[in-house]
Amino acid sequence: MDVYSTEEQQIEAIKKWWQTNGNSVLIGIVLAIAAVFGYHSWTQSQQENSEAAAMLYGQVIEAATAADQNRMQGNTEELEGQLATLNHLGEQLKTDFSDSEYAVFGALMLAKEAVMEGDQESAAPQLKWAMEHTSSAATRLIANLRLARVLAAQEQYDAALTALDSVQPGSQADAYEEVRGDIYVAMGDQDKAREAYKKAMELSADQNEGQSRPILKFKYDNLLVAGN
């Protein structure tokens, strides 16, 4: 037997169902439409933010390039002006777009320029900021490696070694061991330095079809000569 014996009964059942559930259906439709438009608005906002961050980062790169040129040419006054501009733009990028990788790249650029100026103390906080805000494991490894170098340059050797040990270096293990060797050289511990350079050569060879980076052998051989 049919559930509804006549067309009139079907219509009457629909009316009753609508009276009971109509408001919920309308609310569901409205919410669905709002969600679609809300998502569209969110994605558009995200795109606009990304474009703005990219544009500001481009200005950071321009300022850094100009600073590097003035540094090479010995234009001290112009260099100071470009560095001031660079720092202002970089900090603005970090403040306005802290959740963007462009801000992370900006912090790395500020750290690089600080190192170029011999200001290791200012470089360290920028590298730490980059490590805390990046979503990229590879970028975090790079920033951490640079931080170890910066700390070593300030003769904070224990802190530098701790930084190296704080992560799993993965594909950058040879670079990490190289810096470890550099730190031990600075500390005057040639035995540990040789051990680190040897390990770096082995890791580098594993990644490059049996050929390690020449600089590693150069550093290792220099220590062998110095030890004789």
ABEGO torsion letter per residue (X at the ends): XBABABAAAAAAAAAAAAAAAAAAAAAAAAAAAAAAAAAAAAAAAAAAAAAAAAAAAAAAAAAAAAAAAAAAAGBAAAAAAAAAAAAAAAAAAAAABAABAAAAAAAAAAAAAAAAAGBAAAAAAAAAAAAAABABAAAAAAAAAAAAAAAAAAGBAAAAAAAAAABBAEAAAAAAAAAAAAAAAAAGBAAAAAAAAAAAAAAAAAAAGGBBBAAAAAAAAAAAAAAX
